[in-house]
Every structure is written in structure tokens, then in C-alpha cells.
Amino acid sequence: MVRGVSDLDLRVTVNWADSMPSIFFVSKSLVRLRIVTEDGPVIDVEDVFLPKLKTLHLDSLVFKDGDNYLVKVISGCPVLEELVMIDLGWDDYWNRSVSSKTLKRLTLRCQDWDNNPDSVSFDTPNLVYFEYCDHVADKYEIVSFDSLVEAKIGLRMTREQRSHGHGVSNARDLLMRISNVHFLYLFATTLETHRDVGWGSLAAILKNSPNLETLVFEELHHNSTFKCDVVDGCLCKPSENIPSCLSSSPVKVVKILKFGDISFYCDDTEKQMKLVKYFLEIMPNLERMILCYNTRIDEDLKSQLERLVSRGASLKCSVQLICDNLSEPLYPFSFFD
């Protein structure tokens, strides 16, 4: 038992086959606990009693009885406000269930190689910040995000899910329940959960997020599919009689990271530039478009970007080009001055 300590930061280096004592999860005094390990030592938590703990950060541990552990640790922390779980390993961890009325910040990054969970539940009505990277679950039984303000979502599919096209509708089930957010960061895998699907998931989010002000893309790759022309399909362009959901979007800031990067299914920078042009032309409340490069921008590309639009849906929108290696914009300009 840890006695008389309120803040404990452990950095442990042990062999992966060795066991780590679980005494750190029993303490009447701890308010903040952070455990970071190397090589994933195994820990078998018998009891969790942390009545004052508000912040718990776990990195690179391997837990026995994984399904039950997550329930056990949260129930043993009755005033927990922030939970961070990164690169954890599990025995039979097929159900991820986070239930807490006190939790305000949750970061859950799962690395299960090519396995996806059976079910995932988030009963967290007071959660304000949510960062979640995982394989798409077979089902999302409970999702309660009544107070969510900021979300960072990175969903990916297993090889089996990709080969059979499974998981796309399940990903949408989760994304549709993320509403009320003001800031949304989408990792590239979240948008392209399947090459034949396009951006249907993003359209679903925008339709369900009336308070969204900032939208961040990690890369800007898009595959045109037959669903791009149906009412509830993609947002890349409007169908013949149905306007794109972007035309009523409340978003004020769009930031695109790794703009211009090439992927295995999108090798045309011009295609990405056309998407930027489309965003500018149709998003009525847009105030800033920020394009971030990993390398310096050549003059030809600057010229092309300047010529993208003559005027857009928002007369006060400006476009900034920023090199990720610099703190200040390389080439800020406005199309509408």
C-alpha cells in the first residue's frame, strides 16, 4: 500500500515476462498516479482502492483479465476526472467498457495488432475531452457524450474487416453519437475506413454537430465512390438536387495536416487542391483555412493555391500556408481582400 503520497510518477524498466506489484492501486492518499513502463510487464490487479485519485495515466502495461480490469479500476476510483490509457496489452480484452459520472477527460489508445473488440461502451455523460484510437468494434452498445467539447478520433479496420467491408456501419454508429463538440480532430484512418466508402462518416458527423467550430484533418485523401452522389453519402460534392451538408456547416476553422502528402490511393496533389477549393466555395461560416506542410512550399504551388478561388461562400475567409517545422506561417494570404 502506498502511504502518505499524493502524486506518484513511476517509470519502470523490467522484463516483459516479469510481474509488477499491484500495491500502487491501493492508496488512501494518491491524487495523481502515472505509470510508464518498457517492454510491457504483466500486472495482476487484485484490488483497486483509490478514493482520492483524480488523474490516472497508464502506459505500456500488460493486464491479466483485461475485460474485468477496466471495470475494476474505474469503480475503484470514485472521484476520477482524467484517465489516460496508452498502448496497453490485455489477456482476452474484447470488451471495452468505460462508465463514470465523474470522468471529464478520457484518452484511450489501443494497440491490439489486427484484432478488434467485440463491443465498446462509453457511459461518460460529463466527459469534456475524448481521444480514442482503436479498431472498429463489432458494436457500440452505450455511447453517452452529453457534455463533450473536444474529440480526437482515430478508427481503423482490421484486414478481415477491410476484405469483407465489415465495420463501416459500426464506425458510423460511434461517430453519429458524437455531437455538441466544438473541436473535432479526425485521423486519416477515420475518414477512409474503407476505400469504397468515401467520406460518408464525415457527412454523418457534420449533420449531427451543430456547435462544431474547428475541424482538423490528418491528411486530405478522398476516394470518389458511387455513394458520393446519393443523399446520405459523401460530402465531397452535392448530388443533382441535394446540397452538400457543408453548405449549412457551422465550422469556422478548417485545418489540414500533411497537406500535399501522397498516399497509396491518392497520388494527385491537384485532387487535394480541388477539395480545398470546394470547401472554400461552399462553407458559409468559414473564417480560416490552414494548410500545413511537412516541407517548404515551392512558388508554383503557392501560385496555384492563390488561383484556387476568386470568391467563396464566406467573404471573410483567409487561407494560411504553414510549414510544420516553423512556428509562424510561411505565406499567409487571403483570397478575399
N, C-alpha and C positions, 0 to 999 in steps of 0.2 A: 504494500500500500504506500502511495506517495503522500507524505505528511507535510503540511505547512507550506507547500509551494503553490503559488497561484499561476505562474507562467512557466511552462516546460517545453523546451525545444530540443529534441533528440535527433542526432544524426548517427545512424548505426551502420557499421560495416561488419557483416557476418556471412558465413557461407550459406548458400540457399537451402542446403539440407538441414541446417541447424534451426532450432526453435528459439523463439524470442519470448521472454517472460511477459505475461499479460497483466502484471501488477500496476502498470501505468493507467489502466482503465478503472481503477478503484481509488478514488480520492475525494475527500470532502472539501478540499481547498482549491483544486485546479479550476482556473477560469479559462485558460488557453492551453491547448495541447497540440504540439506539432511533432510528428514522427516521420522522418525521411530515411530510407534505407537503400542499400545497394544489394543487388543480387537476390532480392525478394525472399527474405527469411520467412519461415512459416510461423504464424501465431495462432494459438488456440485460445480464444477468449471465453473463459468460463462465466465470468460475471462482469457486468458494466455498472458502475455506480459513480456517477459524476454529477452530483446535484447542482453544482455551481458553474459547470462548464458552458461557455458561450461560443467558443471557437474551437473546432476540431479539424486538423489538417493531417491527412494520411497519404503517404506517397510510397509506392512500390513495396507494399506488403503482400503476403500471401495468407489468406484466411481460410481456416478449415470451416466446413459447414457454412458456405457462403450465403445461401439464401436466408438462413436464420440470423446470421451475424448482423446484417444491415438493420434488421428489425430490432435486434437486441441492443445495438449500440445507440440507436436513436431513442429508444424507450428508456435507456439508462441515462439520458441527458435531457432532463425535463425543461431546461431553460436555454437549450442550444439555439444560437442565432445564425451561425455560419458553419457550413460543413463542406470541406474540400476533400475529394477522394480521387487520386490520380494514379493511373497505371497499376491498379490493384489486381492481384491474382486470386482466383477462387476455386474451391472444390465444389462442383455442382452448383454454380451460381447462375441459375437460369431465370430467376425472378428477381427483378429489382423493384423494391417497394420502399418509397420514402414517404413517411407520414409524420408530420409535425406541424403543430399550430404556432410554434414559436420561431420556426426557421425563417430567416429573411434572405440569406444568401446560400446558394447551392451550386457547387461545381462538381460534376461527375464525369470523369473521362475514363472510359472503359477500353481495355485492350485485350480482347478475347480472341485474338488471331482471326480466324474465319468462322467464328461461332456467333450466333445471335441469340438474345434472350427469348424465353417463351412469352413472358409478359412483363410489362413495366407499369408502375403506378406512381403518381406524384400527388399526394394529398397534402398540399402545402399552400393553403389559402392566403397566407401572409408573406409569401415569397416575393421579394422585390427584384433580386438578381438571379438569373438562371443560366448556367453554362453546361451544355450537355453534348458529349461526343460519344457515339455508340453505334453499334449495328442496329438496323431497324428490327424492332421486336415483332413477334407474331401478333401481339395485341397490346393495346394500351388501355387497361381496364379502368383506371381512375386518373384523371388529369384535372387538378384544381389549381388555377393560377389567377385568383381573383385580384391580386394586388401587384402583379408583375409589371415592372417598368422597363427592364433591360434583359434581353435574351441573346445568347450566342449558341447557335445550333449547328452541329456537325453530324449528320446522319450518313451512314454508308451501308451498302448492301454486301452480303456475303457472295461468294462465287455462285453458290446454288441459287440464291435469290435472283441474281442477275441472269443466270441461264434460263430460269423459268419465268422471269418477270414478276416474281412474288415480292411483296414488301412495299410496293409503291403506294398502294391504297392505305397500308398500315402507317407509313410515314405521314401521309396526309391527315390521318386520324389524330396524330400528335400535333402537327402544325396548325390544324384548324382550331385547336383549343388554346393556342397562344394568342390572346387578344389583349387589348388595352396597353400593349407595350409602346414606349416612345422611341426606344433604340433597339434595332434588330441587326445582328451580325450573322450572315449566312456563309458557312464554309462551302467551298465549291462542291463537295460531295452531296450536300443537302439539295442543291438545285438539280443536279444531274444524277439522281438516284438510279436512273436507267436511261440508256442512250435513246430509247424510242419514246420516252415520255415527255421530254421538253421541260418547260417551266410551270407545269400545272400546279405544283406545290406552292410556288411563289404567288401565283394568282389567288390561290385559296387564302394565303396569309393576308394579302393586301385587302381582300374583300372583308376580312374579319378583324382588321386592325384600324379602327377609326382614329386612334390617337397617335399613330406612328409618325414620327418626325425625322428620324435618321435611319437610313438603310445602308448597310455596308455589305458589299460583295467581296468575297475572296475569289478573285479571278472572274472573268466575264465570258464564259463559254456557253454557247447555246446551240442545240441541235434542232433544226426545224423538223417538225413531225406533222402527221395528218391532224393531230389534236390542236395544232396552232390555229386552226380555222373553225373550231367548234366553240360554242358559247362558254363552256366551263373548262376550256383547255388552257392554252398558253396565253401569256400576256405580251408576247413579242410584237404582235400586231393585231388590230381589230379584225373581226370577221366582217362579212359584207354588210350586215345590218346591225351588228352588236359592237359597241365601242369597247376598247380595251379598258380593263379595270384601272389602268394607270391614269385614265382621263379624269377620274374622280379621286385620285390618291392625295392624301393629306401630307405626304412626305415633303420635307423642306430641304433635306441634305441627302445626297447620294454619294457614297464614297466607294471607289473601285480599287481594290488592291491588286497588284501584279497585272495591271492593265497592259495589254500587248503581249503577254506571255503566250506561248504556243503549247497546246495540249495534243494528245494523240488523235482527238476527234475534231479539233478546231485549229487549223493551221493558217488562218487568214486574219491578219490584224484588221484589214478593212471591214471584215464582218463585225468585229467588236466595235469599230468606229460607227458603223451603221446603227448598232444598238444604242450607243450613246446619243447619236442624233435623234433617234426615235424617242428616247427618254426626255430629251430637251424639248422636243416638239409637242409632247402630249401631256407632260406632268404639270398641272396648272399652278401648283404651290411651290415648285422647286426654286430654291434660293441659291444653292451651291452644288456644283458638280465637281468632285475632287477625283482626279485620276492619278494614281500612284504607280511609278515605275521602279523597277529594281536597278535599272541602268539609266544613264543620261539620255536625254531625248534629242534626237537629231533635228536639224532645222526643217527637213522635209516633212517630218511627222507633225511638227508644230504648225506648219503651213496648212497641212491637211485638216488638222483639228480646228484651226481658225475658220476654215471654209465649210465646216460641217453644217451650220445653220445660219440663216440670215436673221431669223427671229424665231422665238419659241413660244410655248404656251404661257410661260412666266416671263414678263418683261424685266424683272429684277434679278434673273438668274445669272450667276457668274461661274466660270469654269477655271479650275486651277490644275496645273500640272505640277506634281511634287515627286522629287526623287526620294526614294525611301531612305537613302543614306544621308540626306540633309534634313535639317530641322525647319528650314524655310522653303517656301515654294520656289521652284526654279523659274517658272514662267506663268505668273497669274495674269489672266486676262478675262474680259467679259465680252460676250458676243453681242450684248445689247446696250452698250454705252451709247 
